[in-house]
Amino acid sequence: MNDLPYTIEDNKLLEALADIAYLAGQKGFFSGDSRNDINEFIIWAKEFEAVHEDTNWDEVDYLTAIEAFTENKLRIDLH
């Protein structure tokens, strides 16, 4: 049972945020301004959740989707 006062939507957003930050770190990303990077990752997580609001994760592989989304963001938004 989940005793934390988070909604399912909160948990999904936090999972996306953690995955994005992890993947960016795995790629060695650091802009030089960690506060800015964190703010960007929060925006990206919200965008990912909005884009995938109706995604059926039984039909779409979540890890493939979040990896592609993050790689695209790292390439486009930060370089």
PASELUM-113720 format. One record per atom (N, C-alpha, C, CB): residue in one letter; x, y negated, z negated. Coordinates in nm, 3 decimals, padded with zeros to 5 digits, m for minus. Glycine has a CB too. Layout:
<lotis>
{"A", {X, Y, Z}} ...
</lotis>
This chain:
<lotis>
{"M", {00.083, 00.117, 00.000}} {"M", {00.000, 00.000, 00.000}} {"M", {00.089, m00.125, 00.000}} {"M", {m00.095, 00.001, m00.121}} {"N", {00.047, m00.227, 00.072}} {"N", {00.122, m00.351, 00.080}} {"N", {00.075, m00.445, m00.030}} {"N", {00.105, m00.417, 00.220}} {"D", {00.162, m00.472, m00.127}} {"D", {00.127, m00.561, m00.238}} {"D", {00.163, m00.706, m00.209}} {"D", {00.196, m00.516, m00.365}} {"L", {00.229, m00.731, m00.098}} {"L", {00.267, m00.868, m00.065}} {"L", {00.146, m00.945, m00.012}} {"L", {00.381, m00.869, 00.039}} {"P", {00.139, m01.074, m00.041}} {"P", {00.023, m01.154, m00.001}} {"P", {00.031, m01.201, 00.145}} {"P", {00.009, m01.273, m00.093}} {"Y", {00.073, m01.113, 00.234}} {"Y", {00.085, m01.149, 00.374}} {"Y", {m00.025, m01.083, 00.455}} {"Y", {00.223, m01.111, 00.429}} {"T", {m00.070, m01.152, 00.558}} {"T", {m00.167, m01.094, 00.648}} {"T", {m00.094, m01.008, 00.751}} {"T", {m00.251, m01.204, 00.718}} {"I", {m00.169, m00.932, 00.826}} {"I", {m00.111, m00.853, 00.935}} {"I", {m00.041, m00.946, 01.033}} {"I", {m00.219, m00.769, 01.007}} {"E", {m00.103, m01.060, 01.062}} {"E", {m00.043, m01.157, 01.155}} {"E", {00.088, m01.211, 01.101}} {"E", {m00.140, m01.273, 01.182}} {"D", {00.093, m01.239, 00.970}} {"D", {00.218, m01.284, 00.908}} {"D", {00.326, m01.179, 00.924}} {"D", {00.196, m01.316, 00.759}} {"N", {00.291, m01.055, 00.896}} {"N", {00.389, m00.947, 00.906}} {"N", {00.440, m00.931, 01.048}} {"N", {00.328, m00.816, 00.858}} {"K", {00.352, m00.941, 01.147}} {"K", {00.393, m00.931, 01.287}} {"K", {00.488, m01.043, 01.323}} {"K", {00.271, m00.932, 01.380}} {"L", {00.456, m01.166, 01.279}} {"L", {00.541, m01.281, 01.308}} {"L", {00.677, m01.264, 01.242}} {"L", {00.475, m01.411, 01.262}} {"L", {00.678, m01.221, 01.116}} {"L", {00.805, m01.202, 01.045}} {"L", {00.888, m01.091, 01.109}} {"L", {00.779, m01.169, 00.899}} {"E", {00.823, m00.985, 01.155}} {"E", {00.896, m00.878, 01.224}} {"E", {00.958, m00.930, 01.353}} {"E", {00.802, m00.759, 01.254}} {"A", {00.881, m01.006, 01.430}} {"A", {00.935, m01.062, 01.555}} {"A", {01.051, m01.156, 01.525}} {"A", {00.824, m01.138, 01.633}} {"L", {01.038, m01.239, 01.423}} {"L", {01.145, m01.331, 01.386}} {"L", {01.271, m01.255, 01.346}} {"L", {01.100, m01.421, 01.270}} {"A", {01.256, m01.152, 01.265}} {"A", {01.371, m01.072, 01.223}} {"A", {01.436, m01.005, 01.343}} {"A", {01.329, m00.967, 01.119}} {"D", {01.355, m00.951, 01.433}} {"D", {01.410, m00.884, 01.551}} {"D", {01.484, m00.982, 01.641}} {"D", {01.299, m00.814, 01.629}} {"I", {01.427, m01.099, 01.662}} {"I", {01.491, m01.200, 01.747}} {"I", {01.624, m01.242, 01.686}} {"I", {01.398, m01.323, 01.765}} {"A", {01.625, m01.271, 01.558}} {"A", {01.750, m01.312, 01.492}} {"A", {01.854, m01.201, 01.498}} {"A", {01.722, m01.352, 01.345}} {"Y", {01.811, m01.079, 01.475}} {"Y", {01.902, m00.964, 01.481}} {"Y", {01.962, m00.950, 01.620}} {"Y", {01.830, m00.835, 01.441}} {"L", {01.876, m00.954, 01.721}} {"L", {01.923, m00.937, 01.859}} {"L", {02.016, m01.050, 01.901}} {"L", {01.803, m00.930, 01.954}} {"A", {01.984, m01.172, 01.861}} {"A", {02.072, m01.286, 01.894}} {"A", {02.208, m01.267, 01.826}} {"A", {02.008, m01.420, 01.849}} {"G", {02.208, m01.222, 01.703}} {"G", {02.333, m01.196, 01.633}} {"G", {02.412, m01.085, 01.698}} {"G", {02.306, m01.162, 01.488}} {"Q", {02.341, m00.981, 01.741}} {"Q", {02.407, m00.870, 01.810}} {"Q", {02.476, m00.917, 01.936}} {"Q", {02.305, m00.760, 01.844}} {"K", {02.418, m01.016, 02.002}} {"K", {02.475, m01.072, 02.125}} {"K", {02.585, m01.174, 02.094}} {"K", {02.366, m01.138, 02.211}} {"G", {02.610, m01.199, 01.965}} {"G", {02.714, m01.293, 01.926}} {"G", {02.672, m01.438, 01.942}} {"G", {02.837, m01.269, 02.005}} {"F", {02.542, m01.463, 01.948}} {"F", {02.495, m01.600, 01.968}} {"F", {02.512, m01.684, 01.843}} {"F", {02.350, m01.600, 02.011}} {"F", {02.567, m01.803, 01.860}} {"F", {02.571, m01.907, 01.758}} {"F", {02.596, m02.037, 01.829}} {"F", {02.680, m01.878, 01.649}} {"S", {02.502, m02.131, 01.818}} {"S", {02.514, m02.258, 01.889}} {"S", {02.608, m02.355, 01.820}} {"S", {02.378, m02.321, 01.904}} {"G", {02.640, m02.325, 01.694}} {"G", {02.719, m02.420, 01.616}} {"G", {02.634, m02.491, 01.512}} {"G", {02.786, m02.521, 01.708}} {"D", {02.502, m02.476, 01.522}} {"D", {02.409, m02.540, 01.429}} {"D", {02.308, m02.435, 01.384}} {"D", {02.337, m02.662, 01.495}} {"S", {02.337, m02.372, 01.271}} {"S", {02.252, m02.261, 01.225}} {"S", {02.109, m02.303, 01.197}} {"S", {02.312, m02.199, 01.101}} {"R", {02.089, m02.423, 01.146}} {"R", {01.952, m02.471, 01.118}} {"R", {01.873, m02.481, 01.248}} {"R", {01.955, m02.609, 01.046}} {"N", {01.936, m02.533, 01.352}} {"N", {01.870, m02.544, 01.482}} {"N", {01.841, m02.405, 01.539}} {"N", {01.958, m02.625, 01.580}} {"D", {01.936, m02.315, 01.525}} {"D", {01.915, m02.179, 01.575}} {"D", {01.796, m02.114, 01.505}} {"D", {02.043, m02.093, 01.554}} {"I", {01.788, m02.126, 01.374}} {"I", {01.676, m02.068, 01.300}} {"I", {01.544, m02.128, 01.344}} {"I", {01.696, m02.088, 01.149}} {"N", {01.541, m02.259, 01.360}} {"N", {01.418, m02.324, 01.407}} {"N", {01.378, m02.273, 01.544}} {"N", {01.436, m02.476, 01.411}} {"E", {01.475, m02.255, 01.633}} {"E", {01.446, m02.200, 01.766}} {"E", {01.390, m02.060, 01.755}} {"E", {01.573, m02.199, 01.853}} {"F", {01.450, m01.978, 01.671}} {"F", {01.404, m01.839, 01.656}} {"F", {01.261, m01.835, 01.603}} {"F", {01.497, m01.762, 01.562}} {"I", {01.226, m01.925, 01.514}} {"I", {01.088, m01.932, 01.463}} {"I", {00.992, m01.968, 01.576}} {"I", {01.077, m02.036, 01.349}} {"I", {01.029, m02.065, 01.657}} {"I", {00.946, m02.104, 01.771}} {"I", {00.931, m01.988, 01.868}} {"I", {01.007, m02.226, 01.844}} {"W", {01.040, m01.919, 01.894}} {"W", {01.036, m01.804, 01.985}} {"W", {00.946, m01.694, 01.931}} {"W", {01.176, m01.750, 02.009}} {"A", {00.955, m01.666, 01.801}} {"A", {00.872, m01.562, 01.741}} {"A", {00.724, m01.597, 01.755}} {"A", {00.909, m01.541, 01.592}} {"K", {00.691, m01.722, 01.733}} {"K", {00.552, m01.766, 01.750}} {"K", {00.509, m01.751, 01.896}} {"K", {00.534, m01.912, 01.704}} {"E", {00.598, m01.787, 01.987}} {"E", {00.567, m01.773, 02.130}} {"E", {00.549, m01.626, 02.168}} {"E", {00.679, m01.836, 02.216}} {"F", {00.639, m01.540, 02.119}} {"F", {00.629, m01.397, 02.148}} {"F", {00.496, m01.343, 02.100}} {"F", {00.745, m01.320, 02.083}} {"E", {00.458, m01.379, 01.979}} {"E", {00.331, m01.331, 01.924}} {"E", {00.212, m01.385, 02.004}} {"E", {00.318, m01.371, 01.777}} {"A", {00.219, m01.508, 02.049}} {"A", {00.109, m01.565, 02.128}} {"A", {00.099, m01.495, 02.263}} {"A", {00.130, m01.717, 02.149}} {"V", {00.212, m01.472, 02.328}} {"V", {00.214, m01.405, 02.458}} {"V", {00.160, m01.263, 02.445}} {"V", {00.357, m01.402, 02.516}} {"H", {00.191, m01.198, 02.334}} {"H", {00.154, m01.057, 02.316}} {"H", {00.035, m01.038, 02.222}} {"H", {00.273, m00.980, 02.263}} {"E", {m00.044, m01.142, 02.207}} {"E", {m00.159, m01.135, 02.117}} {"E", {m00.251, m01.016, 02.147}} {"E", {m00.239, m01.264, 02.127}} {"D", {m00.270, m00.987, 02.274}} {"D", {m00.361, m00.879, 02.314}} {"D", {m00.287, m00.755, 02.364}} {"D", {m00.455, m00.928, 02.421}} {"T", {m00.156, m00.749, 02.345}} {"T", {m00.080, m00.634, 02.392}} {"T", {m00.114, m00.510, 02.311}} {"T", {00.072, m00.663, 02.384}} {"N", {m00.134, m00.402, 02.381}} {"N", {m00.157, m00.273, 02.317}} {"N", {m00.021, m00.206, 02.300}} {"N", {m00.258, m00.183, 02.400}} {"W", {00.031, m00.207, 02.177}} {"W", {00.165, m00.154, 02.153}} {"W", {00.170, m00.002, 02.162}} {"W", {00.214, m00.199, 02.017}} {"D", {00.056, 00.062, 02.180}} {"D", {00.055, 00.206, 02.208}} {"D", {00.087, 00.231, 02.355}} {"D", {m00.081, 00.268, 02.171}} {"E", {00.069, 00.126, 02.438}} {"E", {00.095, 00.139, 02.581}} {"E", {00.224, 00.069, 02.624}} {"E", {m00.022, 00.082, 02.659}} {"V", {00.269, m00.028, 02.546}} {"V", {00.388, m00.107, 02.578}} {"V", {00.490, m00.085, 02.467}} {"V", {00.353, m00.260, 02.595}} {"D", {00.615, m00.060, 02.505}} {"D", {00.720, m00.039, 02.407}} {"D", {00.762, m00.174, 02.345}} {"D", {00.841, 00.032, 02.472}} {"Y", {00.738, m00.188, 02.216}} {"Y", {00.768, m00.313, 02.146}} {"Y", {00.916, m00.351, 02.157}} {"Y", {00.729, m00.302, 02.001}} {"L", {01.005, m00.256, 02.130}} {"L", {01.148, m00.288, 02.131}} {"L", {01.195, m00.336, 02.267}} {"L", {01.229, m00.167, 02.088}} {"T", {01.147, m00.273, 02.373}} {"T", {01.183, m00.317, 02.508}} {"T", {01.132, m00.458, 02.532}} {"T", {01.126, m00.221, 02.614}} {"A", {01.010, m00.486, 02.488}} {"A", {00.950, m00.619, 02.509}} {"A", {01.024, m00.727, 02.432}} {"A", {00.804, m00.617, 02.469}} {"I", {01.054, m00.703, 02.304}} {"I", {01.122, m00.806, 02.224}} {"I", {01.265, m00.826, 02.272}} {"I", {01.120, m00.768, 02.075}} {"E", {01.331, m00.719, 02.315}} {"E", {01.467, m00.732, 02.367}} {"E", {01.468, m00.815, 02.495}} {"E", {01.529, m00.594, 02.393}} {"A", {01.377, m00.787, 02.588}} {"A", {01.370, m00.862, 02.713}} {"A", {01.337, m01.008, 02.686}} {"A", {01.266, m00.801, 02.808}} {"F", {01.242, m01.033, 02.597}} {"F", {01.202, m01.169, 02.563}} {"F", {01.321, m01.245, 02.505}} {"F", {01.085, m01.168, 02.462}} {"T", {01.392, m01.184, 02.411}} {"T", {01.505, m01.251, 02.346}} {"T", {01.619, m01.276, 02.443}} {"T", {01.554, m01.169, 02.228}} {"E", {01.652, m01.177, 02.524}} {"E", {01.759, m01.197, 02.623}} {"E", {01.724, m01.310, 02.718}} {"E", {01.783, m01.067, 02.701}} {"N", {01.599, m01.316, 02.760}} {"N", {01.555, m01.425, 02.849}} {"N", {01.569, m01.560, 02.780}} {"N", {01.410, m01.403, 02.895}} {"K", {01.527, m01.569, 02.655}} {"K", {01.535, m01.695, 02.581}} {"K", {01.681, m01.737, 02.560}} {"K", {01.465, m01.681, 02.445}} {"L", {01.765, m01.643, 02.526}} {"L", {01.906, m01.677, 02.506}} {"L", {01.969, m01.731, 02.634}} {"L", {01.985, m01.555, 02.456}} {"R", {01.930, m01.675, 02.745}} {"R", {01.985, m01.715, 02.875}} {"R", {01.928, m01.851, 02.918}} {"R", {01.954, m01.609, 02.982}} {"I", {01.799, m01.871, 02.903}} {"I", {01.733, m01.991, 02.955}} {"I", {01.736, m02.109, 02.859}} {"I", {01.590, m01.959, 02.989}} {"D", {01.692, m02.090, 02.736}} {"D", {01.671, m02.200, 02.645}} {"D", {01.798, m02.254, 02.579}} {"D", {01.577, m02.159, 02.540}} {"L", {01.899, m02.171, 02.566}} {"L", {02.014, m02.214, 02.489}} {"L", {02.142, m02.234, 02.569}} {"L", {02.039, m02.116, 02.384}} {"H", {02.138, m02.209, 02.699}} {"H", {02.261, m02.225, 02.777}} {"H", {02.242, m02.326, 02.887}} {"H", {02.306, m02.092, 02.835}} 
</lotis>
